[in-house]
Amino acid sequence: MKREHLSLKILLAGEGGQGIQVMAQILQGAAYQTGLQTVYIPNYGVEQRGGVSLAYLQISTLPIPYPKFKTADILVLMCERAIPRVKPYQDSQTQVINGIFFLNTSAQHNLSPKTHNMLILGILSTLLPINPEVIRQTMKKRFQKASALLLNQNEQAFLLGRGLGLRLPQDAQRLKKIPVDDHRKWSDQISVSKKHPKIIHTIIRRYCKSCGICISRCPTKALHFSKTLTGIYGTPIVEVDIKKCIGCKMCETVCPDTAISVKKEEPLADSPQKS
């Protein structure tokens, strides 16, 4: 992307916990080391949990007057829930990296799901006027307190992402211009008990991050990890044994991503007889 005066507006969007802000911080640091002007500002949803996380990042050869912008040159989308928030920032010239398309890529290469953001950072780096080695070294410094295994896997994921972004031109364009609306759609996992009162237990697959908190807190051990279904990180989602579920809503209460809904249909009381 050659311009007389370089100016890039980048919007990164995902859910809290996906490492959106970490990606922006690494790029800001790398751009600064390259001698470019850079401004980064985080933005979080008003929700107490399961909210959308945005990072506004600008890179320029000239001073940047304002941290936010109306239209992004590059849009990085990491989750389905962020789509309504980012649509206003996209126009016909916006280049889109649809991270949802690559949710299982890290797992397919035996990398931790936690490295997904570094995989996408690698793809994004192929669009930027920053030496990838500077980005890699900035990333290593950012994760210097992490375990050696995680640091190594983050590096592998970054290089894997660069490889995806630097493939044959037609393939690279396909990866970079997937429409925002072309996102993966999964059916909710709905279980209904046959006993009374009827319990309707719903797991929203596209929201489940496989943290396992609900499993550890379920008083009847009705929850377990699936052997067949995966969630947004390519890891097994939670399933319910509806026969064991008592409808206490503990799982709904503790889920940090609003991925569980429990409803109990109480039997209707007898209508009072008229005197």
C-alpha positions as CSV (number, residue, x, y, z in Angstrom):
1,M,0.0,0.0,0.0
2,K,2.2,2.9,-1.4
3,R,1.3,6.4,-0.6
4,E,3.1,9.7,-0.8
5,H,2.3,10.3,2.9
6,L,1.6,7.0,4.6
7,S,-1.6,6.9,6.7
8,L,-3.2,3.7,7.9
9,K,-6.3,3.4,10.0
10,I,-6.7,-0.1,11.4
11,L,-9.7,-1.3,13.4
12,L,-9.4,-4.6,15.3
13,A,-12.5,-6.1,16.7
14,G,-13.3,-9.2,18.8
15,E,-14.5,-10.4,22.2
16,G,-12.8,-9.7,25.5
17,G,-10.2,-12.4,26.0
18,Q,-9.2,-12.8,22.4
19,G,-6.1,-10.6,22.7
20,I,-7.4,-7.7,20.6
21,Q,-5.6,-5.1,22.7
22,V,-2.4,-7.1,22.8
23,M,-2.3,-7.2,19.0
24,A,-2.8,-3.4,18.9
25,Q,-0.1,-2.8,21.5
26,I,2.4,-4.9,19.7
27,L,1.8,-3.1,16.4
28,Q,2.0,0.3,18.1
29,G,5.3,-0.6,19.6
30,A,6.7,-2.0,16.3
31,A,5.5,1.1,14.4
32,Y,7.1,3.4,17.0
33,Q,10.4,1.5,16.7
34,T,10.2,1.9,12.9
35,G,10.1,5.7,13.3
36,L,6.4,6.1,12.4
37,Q,3.8,8.2,14.1
38,T,1.2,6.0,15.9
39,V,-1.8,6.3,18.1
40,Y,-3.8,3.5,19.7
41,I,-7.0,3.7,21.8
42,P,-8.9,0.8,23.2
43,N,-12.7,0.6,23.4
44,Y,-14.8,-1.8,25.4
45,G,-18.5,-2.6,25.3
46,V,-20.8,-1.5,28.1
47,E,-21.6,-5.1,28.9
48,Q,-20.1,-6.5,32.2
49,R,-19.2,-9.7,30.5
50,G,-19.2,-11.1,26.9
51,G,-18.7,-7.6,25.5
52,V,-17.1,-6.6,22.2
53,S,-13.5,-5.3,22.4
54,L,-12.3,-2.7,19.8
55,A,-8.9,-1.3,19.2
56,Y,-8.4,1.8,17.0
57,L,-4.8,2.0,15.7
58,Q,-3.4,4.6,13.3
59,I,0.0,4.5,11.7
60,S,1.3,7.5,9.8
61,T,4.3,9.4,8.6
62,L,2.7,12.6,9.8
63,P,1.3,13.7,13.2
64,I,-2.1,12.1,13.9
65,P,-4.7,14.7,15.0
66,Y,-7.4,12.5,16.5
67,P,-7.2,8.9,17.8
68,K,-10.5,7.6,16.3
69,F,-11.7,7.6,12.7
70,K,-14.9,7.0,10.7
71,T,-13.6,4.6,8.1
72,A,-11.0,1.9,8.4
73,D,-8.3,1.1,5.8
74,I,-7.9,-2.4,7.4
75,L,-10.5,-4.2,9.4
76,V,-9.6,-7.2,11.5
77,L,-12.7,-9.2,12.6
78,M,-12.2,-11.8,15.3
79,C,-15.8,-12.8,16.3
80,E,-19.3,-12.8,15.0
81,R,-20.6,-10.7,17.9
82,A,-18.5,-7.7,16.7
83,I,-20.0,-7.5,13.2
84,P,-22.8,-4.9,14.1
85,R,-20.2,-2.7,15.8
86,V,-17.7,-2.6,12.9
87,K,-20.0,-2.4,9.9
88,P,-20.1,1.4,10.0
89,Y,-16.3,1.5,9.7
90,Q,-16.2,-0.4,6.4
91,D,-16.5,0.9,2.9
92,S,-15.6,-0.4,-0.6
93,Q,-11.9,0.3,0.0
94,T,-11.6,-1.4,3.4
95,Q,-9.4,-4.5,3.4
96,V,-10.9,-7.1,5.7
97,I,-9.1,-9.9,7.5
98,N,-11.9,-12.2,8.7
99,G,-10.3,-14.0,11.7
100,I,-13.4,-16.1,12.1
101,F,-12.4,-18.0,9.0
102,F,-9.2,-19.1,10.7
103,L,-10.7,-20.2,14.1
104,N,-9.5,-23.8,13.8
105,T,-6.2,-23.1,12.0
106,S,-4.0,-23.0,15.1
107,A,-5.5,-26.2,16.4
108,Q,-4.9,-27.9,13.0
109,H,-1.2,-27.0,13.4
110,N,-1.0,-28.3,17.0
111,L,-0.9,-24.8,18.4
112,S,-2.7,-23.6,21.5
113,P,-6.0,-21.8,20.9
114,K,-4.5,-18.9,22.8
115,T,-2.2,-18.2,19.8
116,H,-5.1,-17.3,17.4
117,N,-4.5,-13.6,17.8
118,M,-0.8,-14.0,16.8
119,L,-1.9,-16.0,13.8
120,I,-4.1,-13.1,12.7
121,L,-1.3,-10.7,13.6
122,G,0.9,-12.5,11.1
123,I,-1.7,-12.2,8.3
124,L,-2.1,-8.5,9.2
125,S,1.6,-7.9,9.1
126,T,1.7,-8.7,5.3
127,L,-0.4,-5.5,4.8
128,L,1.8,-3.2,6.9
129,P,4.9,-1.1,6.1
130,I,6.7,-2.5,9.1
131,N,9.6,-5.0,9.1
132,P,8.1,-8.3,10.3
133,E,11.2,-9.0,12.3
134,V,10.5,-5.8,14.3
135,I,7.0,-7.0,15.0
136,R,8.3,-10.5,16.0
137,Q,10.8,-9.0,18.4
138,T,8.2,-6.7,19.9
139,M,5.9,-9.7,20.3
140,K,8.7,-11.6,22.1
141,K,9.2,-8.7,24.5
142,R,5.5,-8.5,25.2
143,F,5.4,-12.2,26.1
144,Q,8.8,-12.3,27.9
145,K,7.1,-13.4,31.2
146,A,5.1,-16.1,29.5
147,S,6.2,-19.8,29.5
148,A,8.8,-20.8,27.0
149,L,6.2,-23.1,25.3
150,L,3.6,-20.3,24.9
151,L,6.2,-17.9,23.6
152,N,7.4,-20.5,21.1
153,Q,3.9,-21.2,19.9
154,N,3.1,-17.5,19.5
155,E,6.1,-17.2,17.3
156,Q,5.0,-20.2,15.3
157,A,1.5,-18.8,14.9
158,F,2.8,-15.5,13.8
159,L,5.0,-17.1,11.1
160,L,2.1,-19.3,10.1
161,G,-0.1,-16.3,9.7
162,R,2.5,-14.5,7.5
163,G,2.7,-17.6,5.3
164,L,-1.1,-17.5,4.9
165,G,-0.9,-13.8,4.0
166,L,2.0,-14.2,1.5
167,R,0.6,-17.1,-0.5
168,L,-0.1,-16.9,-4.2
169,P,-1.7,-13.5,-5.0
170,Q,-5.1,-14.9,-5.8
171,D,-5.1,-16.9,-2.5
172,A,-3.9,-13.9,-0.5
173,Q,-6.6,-11.7,-1.9
174,R,-9.2,-14.3,-1.0
175,L,-8.0,-14.4,2.6
176,K,-7.9,-10.6,2.9
177,K,-11.2,-9.7,1.2
178,I,-13.7,-12.2,2.7
179,P,-16.9,-10.2,3.2
180,V,-17.7,-9.4,6.9
181,D,-21.1,-11.1,6.5
182,D,-19.5,-14.3,5.3
183,H,-19.1,-15.6,8.9
184,R,-19.6,-19.1,10.3
185,K,-23.0,-19.9,11.6
186,W,-23.5,-22.6,14.2
187,S,-26.8,-23.9,15.7
188,D,-27.3,-23.4,19.4
189,Q,-27.2,-26.7,21.4
190,I,-30.7,-26.9,22.9
191,S,-31.6,-29.7,25.4
192,V,-35.1,-30.1,26.8
193,S,-35.9,-32.4,29.8
194,K,-38.9,-34.7,29.8
195,K,-39.6,-34.2,33.5
196,H,-41.7,-31.5,35.1
197,P,-41.0,-28.7,35.5
198,K,-39.6,-28.7,32.0
199,I,-36.0,-27.5,31.7
200,I,-34.7,-25.9,28.5
201,H,-30.9,-25.7,28.5
202,T,-29.2,-23.8,25.7
203,I,-25.5,-23.5,24.9
204,I,-24.7,-20.8,22.3
205,R,-21.9,-22.5,20.5
206,R,-20.5,-19.4,18.8
207,Y,-20.0,-17.8,22.2
208,C,-18.5,-20.7,24.1
209,K,-14.8,-20.3,24.8
210,S,-14.4,-23.6,26.5
211,C,-13.2,-22.1,29.8
212,G,-14.9,-24.9,31.8
213,I,-16.0,-22.7,34.7
214,C,-19.6,-23.9,34.3
215,I,-18.4,-27.5,34.5
216,S,-16.6,-27.0,37.7
217,R,-19.5,-25.1,39.3
218,C,-22.4,-27.4,38.3
219,P,-23.8,-29.0,41.5
220,T,-25.1,-32.1,39.7
221,K,-22.1,-32.7,37.4
222,A,-24.5,-32.4,34.4
223,L,-22.0,-30.6,32.2
224,H,-19.0,-32.0,30.3
225,F,-16.8,-31.2,27.3
226,S,-18.1,-32.4,24.0
227,K,-16.3,-35.1,22.1
228,T,-17.5,-33.9,18.7
229,L,-18.3,-30.2,18.8
230,T,-15.8,-27.3,18.9
231,G,-16.3,-23.6,19.7
232,I,-14.7,-20.3,18.6
233,Y,-11.2,-21.4,19.5
234,G,-11.4,-24.8,17.9
235,T,-11.6,-26.4,21.4
236,P,-14.4,-28.7,22.7
237,I,-17.5,-26.8,23.8
238,V,-19.6,-27.7,26.8
239,E,-22.5,-30.1,26.6
240,V,-25.2,-31.0,29.1
241,D,-26.7,-34.2,30.3
242,I,-30.2,-32.9,30.6
243,K,-31.3,-35.9,32.8
244,K,-29.0,-34.6,35.5
245,C,-29.8,-30.9,35.1
246,I,-32.0,-29.4,37.9
247,G,-32.4,-26.0,36.3
248,C,-30.5,-24.2,39.1
249,K,-29.0,-21.7,36.6
250,M,-25.6,-21.8,38.2
251,C,-23.9,-22.4,34.8
252,E,-25.8,-19.4,33.3
253,T,-24.7,-17.2,36.3
254,V,-21.0,-18.1,36.2
255,C,-20.5,-18.2,32.4
256,P,-18.3,-15.1,31.5
257,D,-19.4,-15.1,27.9
258,T,-23.2,-15.3,28.1
259,A,-23.0,-18.6,26.3
260,I,-25.5,-20.5,28.4
261,S,-29.3,-20.0,29.0
262,V,-31.4,-22.0,31.3
263,K,-35.2,-21.8,31.5
264,K,-37.5,-23.7,33.8
265,E,-41.1,-23.9,32.8
266,E,-43.1,-24.2,36.0
267,P,-46.5,-26.0,35.7
268,L,-49.5,-23.6,35.5
269,A,-51.4,-23.2,38.7
270,D,-55.0,-24.2,38.7
271,S,-57.2,-21.3,37.9
272,P,-59.2,-20.1,40.9
273,Q,-62.9,-21.1,40.8
274,K,-65.5,-18.5,40.8
275,S,-67.9,-18.4,43.8
